[in-house]
Amino acid sequence: MENQKNNITENNTEALETVEVVGIKFREGGKTYYFSPGKIVLNKDDHAIVETARGIEFGVCALGNRKVKPSEIVSPLKPVVRVATEEDERRHEQNKAMEEKARQIFLEKVRKNGLEMQLVDVEYTFDNSKLIFYFTADGRVDFRELVKDLASVFRTRIELRQIGVRDEAKLIGGLGVCGRPFCCKEFLPDFAQVSIKMAKEQNLSLSSTKISGSCGRLMCCLRFEQEVYETEYATFPKVDSIVETPAGKGVIIESSFLTGKIKVKLNGDQNAPAKFYTKDDIKVIGMIKRNDEGEELKKLEE
C-alpha cells in the first residue's frame, strides 16, 4: 500500500514538472517553436493559427502534442488559436500570391532608387499587418527612401532585413557537393560556429574549394562529428608531431584515430618511404611549428 502511495506521488510530481506543447514551423526548413495547445490536439503536418510576438500567424505542426520539461521552453508560451480552417487556408494562399506581386514591385523600386541589393525572399504576416523583404548586399544600404516608396504602394508596415550568405542558402535551398539538399534547408534549425580547426582535426584538405559549401562558407557538416573527434584528438598523436619510433626519430605526416594508423616520415634518407605505426609504437617528443592559415581560409569562417 505504501509503495502504491509513493508511485502516485512520483507520478503527480512528474506531471507537475512537465508542460504540454506543440511544435510549429512557419517556413520550410525553419526553426520549430513551442506553443501552448490548450485543449487543441495537433498532429504532424496539421496547419494551425497561432499567436506570436508579431501577431497572428499561419504555421505547420512539426511536433504533435507532447510533454516537455519547463527548462526546454521559454515562458510564457504563446497559445495555439485554432486548427486552420478552409478560410484560413485560402487566405494563406492569397498571401503567397500577394508576395509574388510584391517581389516585382520591390525590384522596380530598387532600380528606381539606384540601390545595389539582391532580393532573396518576401513574407507577408498572416493578417497582412507587415510585409517583410529579405535581401543581401555588399555592406550597408541606405534604404529609407525605398521604404517610403514601398509603404505608399502597399499601405502596410514595411520591414527590410539584410541577411548573410548562409541565411540566403537556407531560404533558397539547393544541392550540396554531396548531392543531397542543403542541411540548413532540410533540418538545421540554427547555424553553429564552424572553424578551420575542425577541418584540421578531421584530417580534411584545407583547400577552400573542398571544405566550403555553396554559400562560400565552411560546410555545416564539419561540425556533426566534431565532439567525437575532439575526444579522440585530445589523446591521439597529431600531424606535425616529432616522434620516437622503433626505427628512429621522425615526423607524423598522417594520423587517423579512426583506423588507428599513424604515418611517419623518418629523419635521414628523404627518399625512404614513410612507415606506419600505431599509437603504442611511438612516443611524441615535440611539435613542428607551422604558419597560421592564410587569409583565404580565414574568410570561410563566420
N, C-alpha and C positions, 0 to 999 in steps of 0.2 A: 504493500500500500504506500509505504514511504517512497519507494522507488518511482511509483506512478506519479506522485506529487512532484518529485524532483524533475521528472521528464516534462510534466505540464509547465512547470516554472521555466525550464530551459527553453521550451518551445515559445512561450509567451515573450521571454526576453529576446529571442531571436527575431520574433515578429516585430517587436518594438524597435529593433536595431536595423530594420530594412525599410526601404521606400519603394513603392511601386512606380515604375517609369515605363515610357515607351521611347524608342529612338527614332528621330525624324531627320531626314535629309532634305535639303532644299535644292541641291544641284547634283547632277550625276558625278560620282567620284568625290563629292564634297564631304565635309565633316558631319558626323552624326551627333545630334544634340538631344539631350534628355528633356522630356516634358512630362507633366503630371496628367495621367489619363482620366483621373476621377473614376466614373463608372463606365467609361467607354473602353471597349475591347478592340484592339487593332492587331491585325496580322501583317506579316511581312508583305510589302508591296501595296498595302492599302493606302489610299490617298486620304489626307486629313487636313483640316483647317486648324491652325494653332495660333496662339497669341505669342508674339515675340517683342523684343525691345523696340523694333522699328514698326510695329503694327501687326495686323492680321496677315498671315502668310499661308500659302498652299505648299504642302510638303508630302513626301512619300515615306511610309513607315519602313525603316530599315531593321528595327528590332521591335518585336511584339512585346506585349505586357510582360514585365518581369520584375523581380525584386532585386534591389542592389543596396549596398551599404551606403549610409549617409556620406561617408568620406569620398564616394565616387561621383557625387553630384555637386553642383553649385546652387545653393539655396538663395532665394526661393525659386522653385521650379515654376515656369510658365505653364498654363493649362492647355490641354487639347480642347478646342471649342466644339468640334463635331467631326464626324466622318464626312468626307467630301460628298456633296450631293451632285446630281446631274447639272444643276445650275452652276455650282462651283467649278465643275469640270469644264463647262462651256466658257465660263469667264477666264479660266486659266488658259484655254486655247486662244481666246481673243487677245489676252495679254501677250502671248507668244507672237501672234500676227502683228500686234502693235509694235513689238520690239524690232521686228524686221523693218518696218517702215521707219522707226526711229533711227535705225542704223544708217539708212540712206541720207536722212536729213542731217545727222551728225557729220557725216563725211562731207556734205555740201558746205556746212557751216565752218568746218575746219579749213577747207580750201579758201573760203571767203576771208577768213581771218589770217590766212597765211601761216598756219601753225604746222610744226613738224611733230605729229603724233600718229600712232597706229592704233586703230580701234581693235579691241580684242573681243569684247562681249557687251551685250546690253541686257539690262534686267529691270523689269517693272515690278514693284511690290504688288501684292495681290489686290489691294484696294486702290491701286493707282495713285497713291499719295506721294510716291517718289519714283524717279526714273534714274537709274544708275548706269553710267558708262565706264567700262574698264578699258584702259589704254596703256600702251608702253611708249616711252620717249627717251631720247638721249638727254639726260639732265632734266632740270626743272623747266616747266612750261607755265607761262602766264596765260591762264585760260579764263580770266574774269569776263572779258567781252564775249567769249564763246558761251559761257554760262548764261549771260543775259539774253543772247540770241536764242538759245535753246529754250529758256524759260518762257520767252514771248511766244514760241511756237506751241509748246506742249502744255502750258498753263498748269504746271505742277512743280514740285520741288525737284531740282536737278542736282545730282551728285556725280562728280568726276573722280575716279580713283586711278592713280598711276600705280601700276603693278610691275613686278620684276619678271625676268625671263622664265623663272621656274613656275611662277603663278600662271604665266601665259601658256606654258606647256600643259599645265594641269587643266586649264579651261578648254583649250583646243583639242588636246589629245593627239594620238599618233602611235607609230610603232617604233620601239627602241631597237638598238643594234642586235638584241637577242631575237628579234622577230615577234615579240609579244607587245601588247598595248602598254603604254607608259604606266608604271607603277603608281605614279602620282594621280593619274586619271582613274585608275581601276580601284585602288584600295587604300592608298596612303592618306590618312586624314590631315596630317600636318607634315611639314618639311623638317627633317632633323639635320643637324650640322654634319657635314661630310668633309673630311680633310685628306690631304695628301698622305698624311701619316698612315691612314687606314689602307691606302693602296700599297704603301711600302710594306706594312706588316702582313699583307695578304700576298706578298711576292708577285704583284702585278707590274706590268710595264708602266713606267712613269711617262710614257708618251701621252701628251694631252689628247690626241685623237683617239686613243684606246680606252681612256678612263673617263671621258666626258660624254654626257648624254646629248640628245638632240637640242636641248636648251642651251648648251655651251657651258654648263657647269658640271661638276663631278657627279657621276651616276649615283642615284639614291641607293642602289643595291649594294654599294660598297659597305653600307652600314649594317646590312641584315645579319651577317655572321661575325660582326666585329667583336662582340662580347666573348665569343669562343676564342677568337684569335688573340684578344688581349690577355686572356687567362693563360693560354699556352705560350704566347710570345714572351711573357714575363720570365719564363724559366728556360726556354729553348734558345740555343746559340743563334746569334743573329748574323746576317750578311755583313761582311767587312770586319768581323771579329778575327783577331790574331789568335791562333790556337796551337797547342802542342798535340801532335798525333804520334802514333807508334812509328811513323816514318820520318818524324821531324816537325819543324815549325812550318806553318802555312797560314793562309788567309781563306776564310769561308767566302765562296762566291755564289753559292746557292744553299738555301736552308728551308726545309719544309717539314713542319711538325706533323702534317697530315700523313706523309709517307714515312717519317722518321729518318729520312736520309739527309746527310749534310755533305755538300760537295766542297772539297778543299783543294786550293791550288798551293802546292808545296813550294817553299823557297828553294832557290838553287837553279836547277835547269828549267828555264822558262818554256822550253819546248815539250817538257814532260806532261803527259795528260793528268788532269785533275783526278783525285781519288775520292771515293765515297766512304763516309763513316757514319756511325750512329752517335747519339748524344753521349753514351757511356765511353766511347772510344777516344774522346778528345777532352782537352782542358783549355778554357778560354783564359788568355793571359793579357789581352789588350784589345784595342779597337782602332781601326784606321779612321781618321777624320776626313769627312767629305764636305764640300761646299754645300750651302743650302740650295734648295730647289730654285730654278730660275723664275723670273717674273711671270713667264707664260703659265707655269703650273700654279703659281700662287693666285692668279686671276681666276682659276677654276673654282677656288674655294669661296664660300659665301662670307 
